[in-house]
Amino acid sequence: MLTHPKIDPVALQLGPVAIHWYGITYLVAFGLFLWLAHLRLQHEPFRSVQGPGAWSRKDIEDMLFLGVLGTVIGGRLGYCLFYKPDYYLANPLQIFFVWQGGMSFHGGLLGVILSQVWFARSRHKPFWQVMDLVAPCVPLGLACGRIGNFINGELWGRPADPSLPWAMVFPQSGTMQPRHPSQLYEVLLEGVVLFVLLWLYARKQRKEAQVSAAFLVGYGAARFTAEYFREPDSFLGVLALHMTMGQWLCIPMIVGGVLLWVWAETRSEPGRPVAPVRRA
């Protein structure tokens, strides 16, 4: 049975300035996005776009900047709305106390989507083409965030059988009970596995919105599965049908992803004629 190594969350202290590991994982995530997005520009349809609408490195940098704003603002508002609405309605100023923690992936996703709507309109680019570029570049960044959670010893897993070789004690939980290292499960499922599958899927040109749809379904399924091993939030516990808030928020992601993929498959794209329907 393993024990969490109790890593100091502060990676480097320079006088009054503290550099946290969690912040470093975010910087790595942003760097990975820039690198992968530049590689995506070599894929179709981005490589073939010519003229004023051609993709550039500046576009990638602006997408990242707007995406970071959307992640922070949407993630914070999503946490307040999805997880503690009564508390933050009673204490609205504390919504701005981001240093106290509290971020929601699903809220961050909505923030990113809105930020890319702004980008697409301001640059006169097809919205779904923008999102299809972004989608495969996200999972490894998510993995970095989960590594940060593990370093901080937060979001630990549910109790595990002590005979499980990788069962781990998290003293931060207040008990010496062995638990699933659910943060590492999420690194693998939501990060590495989802990245590999999505990147391979996106390397071949797909209809607009299908790569985005695959991300919604893939992340939703991975997160839904990982939630069975992650300790539910103490102030919420399990909800209806013995599912966590994270699982309930993943259901519309999965359903929306399936519907989006079907819509993309059946709609007529510009310049691509629809085959006539033959009637018997």
LOTORPA-822843 format. One record per residue: x, y, z of N, C-alpha, C in turn; residue in one letter; residue number from 1. Coordinates in steps of 0.05 Angstrom, whole numbers, plus 5000, padded with zeros to 4 digits. Atoms other than C-alpha are relative to their C-alpha. Layout:
BEGIN
((X; Y; Z); (X; Y; Z); (X; Y; Z); "A"; NUM)
...
***
This chain:
BEGIN
((5017; 4976; 5000); (5000; 5000; 5000); (5018; 5025; 5000); "M"; 1)
((4984; 4976; 5004); (5027; 5068; 4979); (4989; 5023; 5017); "L"; 2)
((5008; 4976; 4986); (5025; 5135; 5015); (5006; 5024; 4983); "T"; 3)
((4995; 4976; 5015); (5018; 5202; 4981); (5025; 5013; 5010); "H"; 4)
((4974; 4990; 4992); (5087; 5233; 4981); (5000; 5027; 5014); "P"; 5)
((5002; 4973; 4987); (5062; 5300; 5011); (5020; 5020; 4987); "K"; 6)
((4983; 4982; 5015); (5096; 5342; 4958); (4993; 5029; 5008); "I"; 7)
((5004; 4972; 4993); (5105; 5415; 4978); (4987; 5013; 4975); "D"; 8)
((5013; 4987; 5023); (5055; 5453; 4933); (5016; 5023; 4989); "P"; 9)
((4983; 4978; 5010); (5106; 5510; 4928); (5025; 4988; 4988); "V"; 10)
((4976; 5010; 5014); (5158; 5492; 4876); (5025; 5017; 5005); "A"; 11)
((4977; 4982; 4997); (5201; 5554; 4886); (4991; 5025; 5015); "L"; 12)
((5006; 4976; 4984); (5201; 5610; 4937); (5022; 5021; 4996); "Q"; 13)
((4981; 4978; 5004); (5234; 5676; 4918); (4990; 5024; 5017); "L"; 14)
((5009; 4979; 4981); (5224; 5721; 4978); (4970; 4997; 5004); "G"; 15)
((5029; 5003; 4996); (5150; 5737; 4982); (4985; 4987; 4977); "P"; 16)
((5013; 5011; 5023); (5137; 5707; 4914); (5003; 4969; 5001); "V"; 17)
((5001; 5029; 4999); (5116; 5634; 4914); (4990; 4989; 4973); "A"; 18)
((5008; 5013; 5025); (5114; 5593; 4850); (4990; 4972; 5006); "I"; 19)
((5013; 5025; 4993); (5066; 5535; 4858); (5002; 4980; 4977); "H"; 20)
((4999; 5022; 5020); (5070; 5468; 4823); (4974; 5001; 4982); "W"; 21)
((5025; 4999; 5015); (4997; 5477; 4803); (5001; 5021; 4978); "Y"; 22)
((4996; 4980; 5021); (5014; 5541; 4766); (5018; 4991; 4978); "G"; 23)
((4981; 5011; 5020); (5072; 5506; 4732); (4986; 4981; 4981); "I"; 24)
((5014; 5020; 5017); (5026; 5450; 4707); (4982; 5015; 4980); "T"; 25)
((5016; 4984; 5018); (4981; 5504; 4677); (5018; 5011; 4978); "Y"; 26)
((4982; 4989; 5021); (5040; 5536; 4641); (5008; 4978; 4981); "L"; 27)
((4994; 5023; 5018); (5060; 5467; 4614); (4977; 4994; 4982); "V"; 28)
((5024; 5005; 5016); (4989; 5457; 4591); (4997; 5021; 4977); "A"; 29)
((5002; 4979; 5021); (4990; 5524; 4553); (5021; 4995; 4979); "F"; 30)
((4978; 5006; 5019); (5057; 5506; 4522); (4993; 4977; 4982); "G"; 31)
((5008; 5023; 5016); (5030; 5439; 4499); (4979; 5008; 4979); "L"; 32)
((5021; 4991; 5019); (4970; 5473; 4468); (5012; 5014; 4976); "F"; 33)
((4987; 4986; 5022); (5014; 5520; 4427); (5014; 4981; 4981); "L"; 34)
((4985; 5019; 5017); (5058; 5463; 4403); (4981; 4982; 4983); "W"; 35)
((5018; 5018; 5014); (5000; 5416; 4385); (4983; 5015; 4980); "L"; 36)
((5016; 4985; 5019); (4959; 5471; 4353); (5016; 5007; 4975); "A"; 37)
((4983; 4995; 5023); (5018; 5489; 4308); (5002; 4975; 4983); "H"; 38)
((5000; 5025; 5015); (5021; 5415; 4288); (4974; 4996; 4985); "L"; 39)
((5026; 5003; 5012); (4947; 5416; 4274); (4997; 5017; 4974); "R"; 40)
((5001; 4983; 5024); (4958; 5471; 4222); (5010; 4985; 4976); "L"; 41)
((4990; 5016; 5022); (4992; 5417; 4180); (4979; 4979; 4991); "Q"; 42)
((5021; 5019; 5007); (4928; 5376; 4179); (4979; 5014; 4982); "H"; 43)
((5022; 4988; 5015); (4869; 5386; 4133); (4976; 5004; 5019); "E"; 44)
((5000; 4981; 5023); (4829; 5429; 4124); (5017; 5024; 5004); "P"; 45)
((4986; 4975; 4993); (4874; 5481; 4158); (5022; 5005; 4981); "F"; 46)
((4977; 4996; 5018); (4933; 5469; 4112); (4992; 5011; 4973); "R"; 47)
((5008; 4992; 5027); (4893; 5482; 4049); (4987; 5027; 4999); "S"; 48)
((5013; 4973; 5001); (4862; 5548; 4071); (5020; 5020; 4991); "V"; 49)
((4982; 4981; 5012); (4893; 5602; 4029); (4987; 5028; 5002); "Q"; 50)
((5010; 4973; 5001); (4886; 5677; 4023); (4996; 5013; 5027); "G"; 51)
((5004; 4986; 4974); (4860; 5724; 4077); (4991; 4982; 5023); "P"; 52)
((5009; 5018; 4979); (4829; 5666; 4115); (5020; 4979; 5009); "G"; 53)
((4980; 5020; 4993); (4894; 5626; 4120); (5006; 5001; 5030); "A"; 54)
((4993; 5001; 4972); (4913; 5603; 4189); (5029; 5008; 5005); "W"; 55)
((4973; 4991; 4994); (4975; 5632; 4223); (5006; 4994; 5029); "S"; 56)
((4991; 5003; 4972); (5015; 5626; 4287); (4987; 5021; 5018); "R"; 57)
((5014; 4979; 4985); (4984; 5692; 4310); (4972; 4991; 5008); "K"; 58)
((5026; 5010; 4993); (4916; 5659; 4306); (5001; 4982; 5024); "D"; 59)
((4998; 5020; 4978); (4938; 5603; 4352); (5005; 5015; 5026); "I"; 60)
((4994; 4985; 4975); (4967; 5653; 4403); (4975; 5014; 5010); "E"; 61)
((5024; 4986; 4992); (4903; 5693; 4403); (4978; 4981; 5010); "D"; 62)
((5019; 5021; 4990); (4860; 5630; 4410); (5007; 4992; 5028); "M"; 63)
((4991; 5008; 4974); (4902; 5610; 4470); (4993; 5022; 5021); "L"; 64)
((5005; 4978; 4981); (4896; 5679; 4503); (4970; 5001; 5007); "F"; 65)
((5029; 4999; 4995); (4820; 5680; 4495); (4991; 4975; 5015); "L"; 66)
((5007; 5025; 4986); (4816; 5607; 4516); (5007; 5000; 5029); "G"; 67)
((4993; 4998; 4971); (4853; 5621; 4581); (4980; 5017; 5015); "V"; 68)
((5020; 4983; 4987); (4805; 5677; 4597); (4973; 4985; 5004); "L"; 69)
((5025; 5015; 4998); (4746; 5632; 4581); (5001; 4978; 5021); "G"; 70)
((4997; 5021; 4980); (4774; 5576; 4624); (4998; 5010; 5028); "T"; 71)
((5000; 4989; 4973); (4785; 5619; 4685); (4973; 5011; 5008); "V"; 72)
((5026; 4988; 4993); (4721; 5659; 4682); (4978; 4979; 5000); "I"; 73)
((5021; 5021; 5001); (4677; 5601; 4660); (5003; 4979; 5021); "G"; 74)
((4995; 5020; 4979); (4710; 5552; 4707); (4991; 5009; 5027); "G"; 75)
((5009; 4990; 4974); (4698; 5597; 4767); (4970; 5003; 5002); "R"; 76)
((5029; 4996; 4999); (4627; 5616; 4749); (4986; 4973; 5000); "L"; 77)
((5013; 5027; 5001); (4611; 5543; 4733); (5001; 4987; 5027); "G"; 78)
((4998; 5012; 4973); (4636; 5520; 4801); (4979; 5013; 5019); "Y"; 79)
((5019; 4987; 4983); (4594; 5573; 4836); (4971; 4992; 4993); "C"; 80)
((5028; 5006; 5009); (4532; 5556; 4795); (4993; 4971; 5004); "L"; 81)
((5006; 5029; 5000); (4537; 5480; 4791); (5003; 4988; 5028); "F"; 82)
((4993; 5014; 4975); (4566; 5463; 4859); (4991; 5014; 5026); "Y"; 83)
((5008; 4985; 4975); (4550; 5518; 4910); (4983; 5024; 4994); "K"; 84)
((5016; 4976; 5008); (4495; 5563; 4881); (4989; 5015; 5024); "P"; 85)
((5012; 4987; 4977); (4462; 5577; 4948); (5020; 5017; 5015); "D"; 86)
((4979; 4986; 4985); (4527; 5596; 4982); (5008; 5026; 4986); "Y"; 87)
((4990; 4976; 5015); (4550; 5644; 4927); (4978; 5020; 4995); "Y"; 88)
((5022; 4980; 5001); (4481; 5675; 4920); (4999; 5016; 5025); "L"; 89)
((5000; 4986; 4974); (4486; 5692; 4994); (5025; 5016; 5004); "A"; 90)
((4974; 4986; 4997); (4559; 5714; 4987); (5011; 5006; 4973); "N"; 91)
((4992; 4995; 5028); (4566; 5742; 4916); (5028; 5010; 4997); "P"; 92)
((4972; 4989; 5003); (4632; 5778; 4929); (5020; 4978; 5001); "L"; 93)
((4980; 5022; 4998); (4666; 5712; 4944); (5003; 4985; 4974); "Q"; 94)
((4996; 5011; 5027); (4656; 5692; 4872); (5028; 5008; 4989); "I"; 95)
((4975; 4990; 5009); (4718; 5734; 4860); (5024; 4990; 5016); "F"; 96)
((4978; 5010; 4983); (4759; 5699; 4914); (5012; 4975; 4988); "F"; 97)
((4990; 5024; 5014); (4792; 5652; 4864); (5023; 4986; 5014); "V"; 98)
((4977; 5012; 4985); (4852; 5641; 4910); (4990; 4980; 5020); "W"; 99)
((5010; 5020; 4981); (4806; 5601; 4956); (4994; 4974; 4986); "Q"; 100)
((5005; 5024; 5015); (4798; 5549; 4901); (4971; 4998; 4991); "G"; 101)
((5027; 5004; 5010); (4738; 5523; 4865); (4997; 5006; 4970); "G"; 102)
((5002; 4997; 5028); (4738; 5511; 4790); (4985; 4976; 4989); "M"; 103)
((5016; 5021; 5013); (4692; 5470; 4745); (5009; 4996; 4971); "S"; 104)
((4993; 5004; 5028); (4715; 5437; 4681); (4977; 5007; 4981); "F"; 105)
((5023; 4996; 5018); (4645; 5440; 4651); (4995; 5030; 4997); "H"; 106)
((5003; 4971; 5002); (4640; 5514; 4667); (5023; 5012; 4982); "G"; 107)
((4977; 4991; 5016); (4710; 5524; 4637); (4995; 4994; 4971); "G"; 108)
((5006; 5008; 5028); (4687; 5487; 4574); (4981; 5020; 4987); "L"; 109)
((5019; 4981; 5011); (4628; 5534; 4565); (5014; 5027; 4996); "L"; 110)
((4985; 4975; 5003); (4676; 5593; 4576); (5017; 4999; 4975); "G"; 111)
((4983; 5003; 5023); (4723; 5567; 4523); (4984; 5002; 4974); "V"; 112)
((5018; 4999; 5024); (4666; 5557; 4473); (4992; 5028; 4994); "I"; 113)
((5007; 4973; 5004); (4643; 5628; 4483); (5023; 5017; 4990); "L"; 114)
((4976; 4985; 5009); (4714; 5655; 4475); (5006; 4994; 4971); "S"; 115)
((4994; 5007; 5028); (4722; 5617; 4410); (4978; 5010; 4981); "Q"; 116)
((5021; 4987; 5016); (4655; 5643; 4385); (5010; 5029; 4993); "V"; 117)
((4990; 4973; 5004); (4685; 5712; 4394); (5023; 5000; 4980); "W"; 118)
((4977; 5001; 5018); (4750; 5692; 4359); (4991; 4994; 4972); "F"; 119)
((5009; 5007; 5027); (4714; 5660; 4300); (4986; 5023; 4986); "A"; 120)
((5014; 4977; 5012); (4670; 5721; 4289); (5019; 5022; 4994); "R"; 121)
((4982; 4978; 5005); (4726; 5771; 4296); (5020; 4994; 4978); "S"; 122)
((4981; 5008; 5021); (4771; 5732; 4248); (4986; 4989; 4975); "R"; 123)
((5016; 5009; 5023); (4715; 5712; 4200); (5008; 4971; 4992); "H"; 124)
((4994; 5028; 5005); (4730; 5638; 4208); (4976; 4983; 5008); "K"; 125)
((5022; 5017; 4993); (4680; 5581; 4210); (5004; 4990; 5029); "P"; 126)
((4999; 5007; 4971); (4664; 5567; 4284); (5009; 4972; 5004); "F"; 127)
((4994; 5028; 4995); (4666; 5492; 4278); (5028; 4992; 4991); "W"; 128)
((4972; 5005; 5008); (4732; 5494; 4241); (5019; 5008; 5023); "Q"; 129)
((4984; 4991; 4977); (4760; 5533; 4300); (5000; 4979; 5022); "V"; 130)
((5003; 5019; 4979); (4733; 5483; 4350); (5013; 4973; 4993); "M"; 131)
((4987; 5025; 5009); (4758; 5424; 4309); (5031; 5002; 5002); "D"; 132)
((4971; 4996; 4996); (4828; 5454; 4312); (5007; 4997; 5030); "L"; 133)
((4994; 4999; 4972); (4824; 5464; 4387); (4998; 4972; 5014); "V"; 134)
((5008; 5023; 4985); (4793; 5398; 4409); (5023; 4979; 5005); "A"; 135)
((4979; 5020; 4995); (4852; 5349; 4399); (5023; 5011; 5017); "P"; 136)
((4977; 4988; 4986); (4900; 5398; 4432); (4994; 5003; 5030); "C"; 137)
((5008; 4995; 4973); (4862; 5400; 4498); (5007; 4977; 5020); "V"; 138)
((4998; 5021; 4980); (4868; 5330; 4531); (5027; 5000; 5016); "P"; 139)
((4974; 5000; 4986); (4943; 5334; 4548); (5001; 5023; 5020); "L"; 140)
((5001; 4978; 4981); (4931; 5401; 4581); (4983; 4992; 5024); "G"; 141)
((5016; 5010; 4977); (4876; 5369; 4623); (5016; 4981; 5017); "L"; 142)
((4983; 5018; 4985); (4925; 5315; 4642); (5019; 5015; 5019); "A"; 143)
((4982; 4984; 4983); (4973; 5369; 4668); (4985; 5010; 5024); "C"; 144)
((5015; 4990; 4977); (4918; 5398; 4711); (4995; 4978; 5021); "G"; 145)
((5004; 5022; 4981); (4904; 5329; 4742); (5026; 4993; 5014); "R"; 146)
((4974; 5004; 4986); (4978; 5321; 4757); (5003; 5021; 5022); "I"; 147)
((4999; 4979; 4979); (4973; 5387; 4794); (4982; 4992; 5023); "G"; 148)
((5017; 5010; 4979); (4914; 5358; 4833); (5014; 4979; 5017); "N"; 149)
((4986; 5021; 4985); (4956; 5298; 4852); (5022; 5011; 5017); "F"; 150)
((4979; 4988; 4985); (5015; 5340; 4873); (4989; 5014; 5025); "I"; 151)
((5012; 4986; 4977); (4969; 5381; 4918); (4986; 4981; 5019); "N"; 152)
((5014; 5019; 4982); (4938; 5317; 4947); (4971; 5006; 5003); "G"; 153)
((5028; 4993; 4999); (4868; 5340; 4929); (4984; 4983; 4980); "E"; 154)
((5017; 5016; 5018); (4809; 5307; 4894); (5007; 4971; 5001); "L"; 155)
((4992; 5028; 4998); (4830; 5239; 4921); (4977; 4982; 4994); "W"; 156)
((5020; 5019; 5008); (4793; 5176; 4905); (4984; 4988; 5023); "G"; 157)
((5016; 5014; 4980); (4743; 5132; 4940); (5016; 4978; 5013); "R"; 158)
((4986; 5022; 4987); (4764; 5078; 4989); (5004; 4976; 4981); "P"; 159)
((4992; 5022; 5018); (4800; 5020; 4955); (5008; 4976; 5017); "A"; 160)
((4991; 5025; 4987); (4816; 4948; 4973); (5030; 5003; 5006); "D"; 161)
((4972; 4997; 4993); (4882; 4949; 5011); (5019; 4982; 4984); "P"; 162)
((4983; 5018; 5016); (4906; 4891; 4967); (5006; 5011; 4972); "S"; 163)
((4995; 4987; 5026); (4903; 4937; 4906); (5029; 5011; 5000); "L"; 164)
((4972; 4992; 4999); (4977; 4947; 4888); (5005; 5029; 5001); "P"; 165)
((4996; 4971; 5002); (4969; 5021; 4874); (4981; 5015; 5018); "W"; 166)
((5017; 4985; 4981); (4920; 5037; 4930); (5018; 5019; 5016); "A"; 167)
((4983; 4979; 4988); (4945; 5100; 4964); (4985; 5013; 5024); "M"; 168)
((5010; 4985; 4978); (4935; 5133; 5031); (5005; 5030; 4996); "V"; 169)
((4998; 4971; 5002); (4920; 5208; 5027); (4995; 5011; 5028); "F"; 170)
((5004; 4989; 4973); (4933; 5237; 5097); (4983; 5025; 4999); "P"; 171)
((5016; 4975; 5002); (4900; 5301; 5072); (4970; 4995; 5003); "Q"; 172)
((5029; 5007; 4998); (4833; 5263; 5072); (4991; 4998; 5029); "S"; 173)
((5007; 5002; 4972); (4836; 5259; 5148); (4999; 4972; 5010); "G"; 174)
((4999; 5028; 4992); (4841; 5183; 5149); (5024; 4987; 4988); "T"; 175)
((4978; 5016; 5011); (4893; 5130; 5136); (4989; 4977; 4984); "M"; 176)
((5013; 5020; 5016); (4845; 5091; 5093); (5011; 5000; 4971); "Q"; 177)
((4990; 5001; 5028); (4874; 5067; 5026); (4978; 5008; 4980); "P"; 178)
((5019; 4989; 5020); (4842; 5101; 4966); (5010; 4996; 4972); "R"; 179)
((4992; 5000; 5028); (4842; 5100; 4891); (5014; 5027; 4994); "H"; 180)
((4988; 4975; 5009); (4891; 5152; 4863); (4985; 5010; 4975); "P"; 181)
((5017; 4993; 5023); (4835; 5179; 4820); (5011; 5022; 4982); "S"; 182)
((4988; 4979; 5017); (4875; 5239; 4797); (5016; 4987; 4978); "Q"; 183)
((4984; 5014; 5020); (4922; 5191; 4761); (4983; 4985; 4980); "L"; 184)
((5018; 5012; 5018); (4864; 5153; 4732); (4991; 5020; 4979); "Y"; 185)
((5009; 4979; 5018); (4840; 5218; 4702); (5022; 5009; 4981); "E"; 186)
((4978; 4993; 5017); (4909; 5234; 4676); (5000; 4981; 4976); "V"; 187)
((4999; 5020; 5022); (4906; 5169; 4636); (4975; 5001; 4983); "L"; 188)
((5024; 5002; 5016); (4833; 5169; 4615); (4994; 5026; 4985); "L"; 189)
((5008; 4975; 5011); (4817; 5243; 4604); (5023; 5013; 4985); "E"; 190)
((4977; 4988; 5012); (4888; 5259; 4584); (5013; 4984; 4978); "G"; 191)
((4984; 5015; 5020); (4932; 5207; 4550); (4983; 4985; 4981); "V"; 192)
((5017; 5017; 5018); (4880; 5158; 4523); (4983; 5017; 4982); "V"; 193)
((5017; 4983; 5017); (4833; 5212; 4499); (5016; 5015; 4980); "L"; 194)
((4983; 4986; 5019); (4890; 5251; 4467); (5007; 4981; 4976); "F"; 195)
((4992; 5018; 5021); (4915; 5190; 4428); (4977; 4994; 4981); "V"; 196)
((5023; 5007; 5017); (4846; 5170; 4403); (4991; 5024; 4984); "L"; 197)
((5011; 4976; 5014); (4825; 5241; 4385); (5020; 5010; 4979); "L"; 198)
((4980; 4990; 5020); (4891; 5259; 4351); (5000; 4982; 4976); "W"; 199)
((5001; 5018; 5023); (4889; 5196; 4308); (4974; 5004; 4984); "L"; 200)
((5025; 4995; 5014); (4816; 5210; 4291); (5001; 5025; 4984); "Y"; 201)
((5000; 4974; 5013); (4830; 5282; 4273); (5021; 5002; 4978); "A"; 202)
((4980; 4999; 5021); (4890; 5267; 4229); (4988; 4997; 4972); "R"; 203)
((5014; 5003; 5025); (4842; 5246; 4174); (4979; 5022; 4999); "K"; 204)
((5019; 4979; 5002); (4799; 5302; 4148); (4972; 4990; 5005); "Q"; 205)
((5028; 5007; 4993); (4729; 5298; 4178); (4982; 5023; 4992); "R"; 206)
((5019; 4979; 5004); (4666; 5337; 4167); (5001; 5020; 5023); "K"; 207)
((4998; 4979; 4979); (4664; 5403; 4205); (4982; 4992; 5024); "E"; 208)
((5013; 5005; 4975); (4643; 5393; 4278); (5003; 4971; 5010); "A"; 209)
((4998; 5028; 4991); (4657; 5318; 4280); (5023; 4995; 5019); "Q"; 210)
((4978; 5002; 4980); (4724; 5325; 4316); (4991; 5011; 5026); "V"; 211)
((5011; 4989; 4975); (4690; 5370; 4367); (4981; 4981; 5013); "S"; 212)
((5019; 5019; 4990); (4635; 5320; 4374); (5014; 4976; 5013); "A"; 213)
((4985; 5023; 4989); (4685; 5264; 4386); (5012; 5008; 5027); "A"; 214)
((4989; 4991; 4975); (4717; 5306; 4441); (4979; 4999; 5022); "F"; 215)
((5022; 4999; 4980); (4650; 5317; 4476); (4993; 4972; 5010); "L"; 216)
((5007; 5027; 4993); (4633; 5243; 4474); (5023; 4987; 5016); "V"; 217)
((4977; 5013; 4988); (4704; 5220; 4492); (5005; 5010; 5028); "G"; 218)
((4995; 4990; 4974); (4714; 5267; 4550); (4978; 4993; 5019); "Y"; 219)
((5023; 5007; 4983); (4644; 5256; 4576); (5001; 4972; 5010); "G"; 220)
((4999; 5028; 4992); (4653; 5181; 4576); (5023; 4995; 5019); "A"; 221)
((4977; 5004; 4983); (4722; 5184; 4607); (4995; 5011; 5028); "A"; 222)
((5006; 4987; 4974); (4701; 5232; 4663); (4979; 4985; 5015); "R"; 223)
((5022; 5015; 4987); (4637; 5193; 4676); (5011; 4975; 5013); "F"; 224)
((4988; 5024; 4989); (4678; 5130; 4686); (5018; 5006; 5024); "T"; 225)
((4981; 4994; 4979); (4732; 5163; 4729); (4985; 5009; 5025); "A"; 226)
((5015; 4991; 4977); (4678; 5192; 4775); (4993; 4977; 5019); "E"; 227)
((5006; 5023; 4983); (4664; 5121; 4800); (5022; 4994; 5020); "Y"; 228)
((4977; 5004; 4982); (4733; 5122; 4832); (5008; 5025; 5015); "F"; 229)
((4993; 4975; 4987); (4735; 5194; 4855); (4981; 5006; 5023); "R"; 230)
((5016; 4994; 4977); (4710; 5214; 4923); (4981; 5024; 4994); "E"; 231)
((5018; 4977; 5005); (4647; 5257; 4915); (5005; 5023; 5018); "P"; 232)
((4997; 4976; 4983); (4648; 5328; 4940); (4985; 4997; 5026); "D"; 233)
((5012; 5005; 4973); (4635; 5326; 5015); (4974; 5016; 5004); "S"; 234)
((5024; 4983; 4996); (4583; 5382; 5011); (4977; 4992; 4981); "F"; 235)
((5020; 5009; 5018); (4545; 5346; 4955); (4994; 4971; 5003); "L"; 236)
((5004; 5029; 5000); (4556; 5272; 4961); (4990; 4990; 4973); "G"; 237)
((5012; 5011; 5025); (4521; 5228; 4910); (4972; 5011; 4998); "V"; 238)
((5027; 4988; 5005); (4458; 5255; 4878); (4981; 4978; 4990); "L"; 239)
((5020; 5019; 5010); (4399; 5222; 4843); (5014; 4978; 4984); "A"; 240)
((4990; 5024; 5014); (4411; 5152; 4815); (5029; 4993; 5009); "L"; 241)
((4974; 5005; 4988); (4474; 5149; 4859); (5023; 5010; 4982); "H"; 242)
((4980; 4988; 5018); (4512; 5192; 4809); (5009; 5027; 5012); "M"; 243)
((4988; 4975; 4990); (4558; 5251; 4826); (4992; 5023; 4981); "T"; 244)
((5005; 4976; 5016); (4550; 5322; 4801); (5016; 4998; 4974); "M"; 245)
((4984; 5002; 5024); (4608; 5309; 4753); (4988; 4982; 4979); "G"; 246)
((5013; 5018; 5019); (4571; 5250; 4722); (4975; 5012; 4988); "Q"; 247)
((5023; 4987; 5011); (4507; 5289; 4715); (5007; 5021; 4979); "W"; 248)
((4992; 4980; 5019); (4544; 5344; 4679); (5012; 4988; 4975); "L"; 249)
((4989; 5014; 5024); (4576; 5293; 4632); (4978; 4990; 4982); "C"; 250)
((5021; 5011; 5017); (4510; 5266; 4608); (4992; 5019; 4977); "I"; 251)
((5006; 4983; 5023); (4491; 5328; 4567); (5023; 5003; 4981); "P"; 252)
((4977; 4999; 5018); (4562; 5329; 4540); (4999; 4976; 4980); "M"; 253)
((5000; 5024; 5017); (4556; 5257; 4514); (4977; 5002; 4980); "I"; 254)
((5024; 4998; 5018); (4485; 5267; 4486); (5004; 5022; 4979); "V"; 255)
((4995; 4978; 5019); (4504; 5334; 4455); (5021; 4992; 4980); "G"; 256)
((4979; 5008; 5019); (4567; 5303; 4424); (4989; 4981; 4979); "G"; 257)
((5012; 5019; 5019); (4527; 5246; 4392); (4982; 5016; 4980); "V"; 258)
((5017; 4984; 5017); (4475; 5295; 4365); (5016; 5017; 4981); "L"; 259)
((4983; 4983; 5017); (4529; 5341; 4339); (5013; 4984; 4978); "L"; 260)
((4987; 5017; 5020); (4565; 5284; 4303); (4980; 4993; 4978); "W"; 261)
((5020; 5007; 5019); (4500; 5262; 4270); (4992; 5024; 4983); "V"; 262)
((5006; 4976; 5015); (4483; 5333; 4250); (5022; 5006; 4980); "W"; 263)
((4978; 4995; 5018); (4552; 5342; 4220); (5001; 4980; 4977); "A"; 264)
((5000; 5021; 5021); (4546; 5276; 4182); (4979; 5004; 4979); "E"; 265)
((5023; 4999; 5018); (4479; 5292; 4151); (4997; 5027; 4986); "T"; 266)
((5004; 4973; 5012); (4485; 5367; 4136); (5017; 5002; 4975); "R"; 267)
((4986; 4995; 5025); (4508; 5393; 4069); (5021; 5022; 5006); "S"; 268)
((4979; 4980; 4997); (4576; 5428; 4073); (5003; 5017; 4975); "E"; 269)
((4996; 4983; 5024); (4592; 5487; 4027); (5018; 4986; 4979); "P"; 270)
((4984; 5011; 5021); (4616; 5461; 3961); (4999; 4969; 4998); "G"; 271)
((5002; 5029; 5000); (4597; 5389; 3977); (4971; 4993; 4995); "R"; 272)
((5028; 5006; 5006); (4532; 5367; 3942); (4990; 4977; 5016); "P"; 273)
((5013; 5022; 4985); (4483; 5323; 3978); (4990; 4980; 4979); "V"; 274)
((5009; 5021; 5019); (4470; 5257; 3943); (4969; 4999; 5000); "A"; 275)
((5029; 5001; 5001); (4398; 5252; 3918); (4990; 4975; 5013); "P"; 276)
((5013; 5023; 4987); (4351; 5206; 3956); (4985; 4984; 4979); "V"; 277)
((5014; 5017; 5019); (4328; 5148; 3913); (4975; 4988; 5014); "R"; 278)
((5025; 5011; 4989); (4256; 5127; 3924); (4992; 4975; 4984); "R"; 279)
((5008; 5025; 5012); (4230; 5058; 3910); (4975; 5004; 4983); "A"; 280)
***
